[in-house]
Amino acid sequence: MSLVEIKNVSKKYGHQYALKDLSLNLEDNSQYAILGASGSGKSTLLYLMGGLDRADEGEVLIDGLALNKLNDEQMADYRNSRIGFIFQFHFLLPSLNCLKNILLPAEIGGHKVAPIKKRSLELVEHLGITHCLKKFPYQLSGGEQQRVNIVRALSLKPQILLCDEPTGNLDSDNSKKVTQLLKSLSKEFGSTLAVVTHDPAVAQQFDQKFMLKDGQLVNDAGRQGGDSVPPAPPEI
């Protein structure tokens, strides 16, 4: 059984479909790029997998767990215990220093903070941002904020790591570095990685890829890794 099963999922905002009768599977401990232009539905798909939104039709199953059957409290617990989020904009709380931002998911989830802090500090050292821990987000560069964001997302060793345009604000060189870092860390932590992007150069770093257009799957280059991904249309 696949870790993530998307079964005939549709999602509307007003009268417009963001996703329409979409089905795909993601395997455990695997890495995927989800490619598409702005408005293709790729971020909506990520939010449904992460429990930030709910499908109007169809099912989203995570390791056999039907997200549509969870109440709000259960969904919040699912997000905290099994999902790591990395966004283009970091959503670090400006009133907390970086160490407190990193440990916030553990505190919200009622976890024992000491072992999570130990693991997080090891990762902070690995990423070269020890000097950032006592600083506030506004005192950091964009690259430093993104690394703090990555540590926070991995602090609870999530089953699934969901990344929405994580390199959207970076130049091509740093974009490649961050993508390779996410792939390396997700493999080390045993997390399934799904990276949403509009950039074909990012998608080409993945053997397994999906392409969305107008809320539907139009290209599956993933299973064998042999097909090329066509260029996404330019952002409007």
C-alpha positions as CSV (number, residue, x, y, z in Angstrom):
1,M,0.0,0.0,0.0
2,S,1.3,3.5,-0.9
3,L,2.0,6.0,1.9
4,V,-0.1,8.7,0.3
5,E,-3.2,7.8,-1.8
6,I,-5.1,10.5,-3.6
7,K,-8.3,9.0,-4.9
8,N,-10.5,11.0,-7.4
9,V,-10.0,14.2,-5.4
10,S,-11.7,17.4,-6.4
11,K,-11.5,20.8,-4.7
12,K,-13.3,24.0,-5.7
13,Y,-12.8,27.6,-4.6
14,G,-16.1,29.3,-5.6
15,H,-17.0,28.1,-9.0
16,Q,-13.4,27.3,-10.0
17,Y,-11.9,23.9,-9.7
18,A,-8.4,23.9,-8.2
19,L,-8.2,20.1,-8.5
20,K,-10.6,17.9,-10.6
21,D,-10.9,14.1,-10.2
22,L,-7.2,13.8,-9.4
23,S,-5.6,10.5,-8.4
24,L,-2.0,9.7,-7.6
25,N,0.1,7.7,-5.1
26,L,3.3,8.5,-3.3
27,E,5.5,5.7,-1.8
28,D,7.0,5.6,1.6
29,N,10.6,7.1,2.0
30,S,10.5,8.4,-1.6
31,Q,11.1,11.8,-3.2
32,Y,8.8,13.6,-5.7
33,A,8.6,16.9,-7.5
34,I,5.1,18.3,-8.4
35,L,5.5,20.7,-11.2
36,G,3.0,23.2,-12.6
37,A,2.4,26.8,-13.4
38,S,0.7,29.2,-11.1
39,G,-3.0,28.2,-10.7
40,S,-2.3,24.6,-11.8
41,G,-3.5,23.2,-8.4
42,K,-0.1,22.0,-7.1
43,S,-0.2,24.0,-3.9
44,T,-3.8,22.9,-3.2
45,L,-2.7,19.3,-3.6
46,L,0.0,19.9,-1.0
47,Y,-2.4,21.5,1.4
48,L,-4.8,18.5,1.1
49,M,-2.0,16.1,1.8
50,G,-0.8,18.2,4.8
51,G,-4.3,18.6,6.3
52,L,-4.3,22.3,5.8
53,D,-7.5,22.0,3.7
54,R,-10.1,19.4,2.9
55,A,-11.2,17.8,-0.4
56,D,-14.7,18.5,-1.6
57,E,-14.9,15.1,-3.3
58,G,-12.7,11.9,-3.2
59,E,-10.3,10.6,-0.5
60,V,-6.9,11.5,0.8
61,L,-5.4,8.6,2.6
62,I,-2.1,8.8,4.5
63,D,-0.8,5.4,5.5
64,G,-4.4,4.2,5.4
65,L,-5.7,7.1,7.5
66,A,-8.6,8.9,5.8
67,L,-8.1,12.6,6.4
68,N,-11.7,13.4,5.5
69,K,-12.9,11.5,8.5
70,L,-10.8,13.5,11.0
71,N,-12.3,16.3,13.0
72,D,-10.4,19.5,13.4
73,E,-8.6,18.5,16.6
74,Q,-7.6,15.2,15.1
75,M,-6.4,17.0,11.9
76,A,-4.3,19.4,14.0
77,D,-2.7,16.4,15.8
78,Y,-2.0,14.7,12.4
79,R,-0.3,17.9,11.1
80,N,1.8,18.2,14.2
81,S,2.9,14.6,14.5
82,R,3.3,13.4,10.9
83,I,3.9,16.4,8.6
84,G,6.7,18.8,8.2
85,F,6.0,22.0,6.2
86,I,8.5,24.2,4.3
87,F,7.1,27.2,2.5
88,Q,8.6,29.8,0.2
89,F,7.8,32.4,2.9
90,H,9.1,31.1,6.2
91,F,6.4,32.0,8.6
92,L,8.8,32.3,11.5
93,L,7.2,34.1,14.4
94,P,8.9,37.5,14.6
95,S,8.5,37.7,18.4
96,L,10.4,34.5,19.1
97,N,14.1,33.9,18.6
98,C,15.1,31.2,16.1
99,L,15.7,28.5,18.7
100,K,12.2,29.1,20.1
101,N,10.8,29.0,16.6
102,I,12.4,25.7,16.0
103,L,11.1,24.1,19.2
104,L,7.6,25.6,18.9
105,P,6.0,22.5,17.1
106,A,7.4,20.2,19.9
107,E,5.9,22.5,22.6
108,I,2.5,22.8,20.8
109,G,2.4,19.0,20.4
110,G,3.2,18.3,24.0
111,H,6.4,16.4,23.2
112,K,9.4,16.1,25.5
113,V,11.5,19.0,24.4
114,A,14.9,17.9,25.6
115,P,15.6,15.1,23.0
116,I,14.1,17.2,20.2
117,K,16.2,20.1,21.1
118,K,19.3,17.9,21.1
119,R,18.5,16.6,17.6
120,S,17.6,20.0,16.4
121,L,20.9,21.5,17.6
122,E,22.8,18.8,15.8
123,L,21.0,19.7,12.6
124,V,21.6,23.4,13.2
125,E,25.3,22.8,13.5
126,H,25.2,20.7,10.4
127,L,23.5,23.5,8.4
128,G,25.9,26.1,9.8
129,I,23.4,28.3,11.5
130,T,24.4,28.0,15.2
131,H,25.0,31.7,15.3
132,C,21.4,32.3,14.4
133,L,19.8,30.6,17.4
134,K,19.5,33.7,19.7
135,K,18.7,36.0,16.8
136,F,15.2,37.0,15.7
137,P,14.0,36.2,12.2
138,Y,14.3,39.9,11.0
139,Q,18.0,39.7,11.8
140,L,18.7,36.9,9.4
141,S,19.3,36.7,5.7
142,G,16.8,34.9,3.5
143,G,19.0,31.8,3.2
144,E,19.5,31.7,7.0
145,Q,15.7,32.0,7.6
146,Q,15.1,29.1,5.1
147,R,17.6,26.9,7.0
148,V,15.9,27.7,10.3
149,N,12.6,26.8,8.6
150,I,14.1,23.4,7.4
151,V,15.3,22.6,11.0
152,R,11.9,23.4,12.4
153,A,10.1,21.2,9.8
154,L,12.4,18.3,10.5
155,S,12.5,18.7,14.3
156,L,9.8,16.1,14.9
157,K,11.2,13.7,12.3
158,P,8.0,13.9,10.1
159,Q,6.7,11.0,8.1
160,I,6.1,13.4,5.2
161,L,8.0,16.6,4.3
162,L,5.9,18.9,2.2
163,C,7.6,21.9,0.5
164,D,5.7,24.6,-1.3
165,E,8.1,26.5,-3.7
166,P,10.9,26.3,-1.1
167,T,13.4,27.8,-3.6
168,G,11.2,30.4,-5.1
169,N,13.1,33.4,-3.6
170,L,16.6,32.0,-4.4
171,D,18.9,32.3,-7.3
172,S,19.7,29.2,-9.4
173,D,22.8,28.2,-7.5
174,N,21.3,28.4,-4.1
175,S,18.0,26.9,-5.4
176,K,20.0,23.8,-6.4
177,K,21.8,23.7,-3.1
178,V,18.6,23.9,-1.1
179,T,16.9,21.2,-3.2
180,Q,19.8,18.8,-2.7
181,L,19.8,19.6,1.0
182,L,16.1,18.7,1.3
183,K,16.7,15.5,-0.6
184,S,19.6,14.5,1.5
185,L,17.9,15.4,4.8
186,S,14.6,13.7,4.0
187,K,16.5,10.5,3.1
188,E,18.5,10.7,6.3
189,F,15.3,11.2,8.4
190,G,13.3,8.6,6.4
191,S,10.7,11.1,5.3
192,T,8.7,11.0,2.1
193,L,9.5,14.3,0.3
194,A,7.1,16.2,-2.0
195,V,8.4,19.5,-3.5
196,V,5.9,21.7,-5.3
197,T,7.6,24.0,-7.9
198,H,6.9,25.9,-11.1
199,D,10.6,25.6,-12.0
200,P,11.6,22.7,-14.4
201,A,15.2,23.0,-13.2
202,V,14.1,22.1,-9.7
203,A,11.9,19.2,-11.0
204,Q,14.7,17.8,-13.0
205,Q,16.6,17.1,-9.8
206,F,14.0,14.4,-9.0
207,D,13.7,11.0,-10.6
208,Q,10.0,10.9,-9.7
209,K,7.8,13.8,-10.9
210,F,4.2,14.7,-11.6
211,M,3.0,17.6,-13.6
212,L,-0.3,19.4,-13.1
213,K,-2.3,21.6,-15.4
214,D,-5.7,23.1,-14.6
215,G,-6.1,20.8,-11.6
216,Q,-5.4,17.6,-13.4
217,L,-2.5,15.3,-13.8
218,V,-1.1,15.7,-17.3
219,N,2.3,14.1,-17.0
220,D,3.6,11.3,-14.8
221,A,7.4,11.0,-15.3
222,G,8.0,9.4,-11.9
223,R,7.8,5.7,-11.7
224,Q,10.6,4.8,-14.1
225,G,12.3,8.2,-14.1
226,G,12.8,8.0,-17.8
227,D,10.4,10.6,-19.2
228,S,11.3,14.2,-19.5
229,V,9.2,16.9,-17.9
230,P,8.0,19.5,-20.3
231,P,8.7,23.1,-19.4
232,A,6.0,24.8,-17.3
233,P,4.3,27.8,-18.8
234,P,5.7,31.2,-17.5
235,E,4.1,32.6,-14.3
236,I,1.4,35.2,-15.0
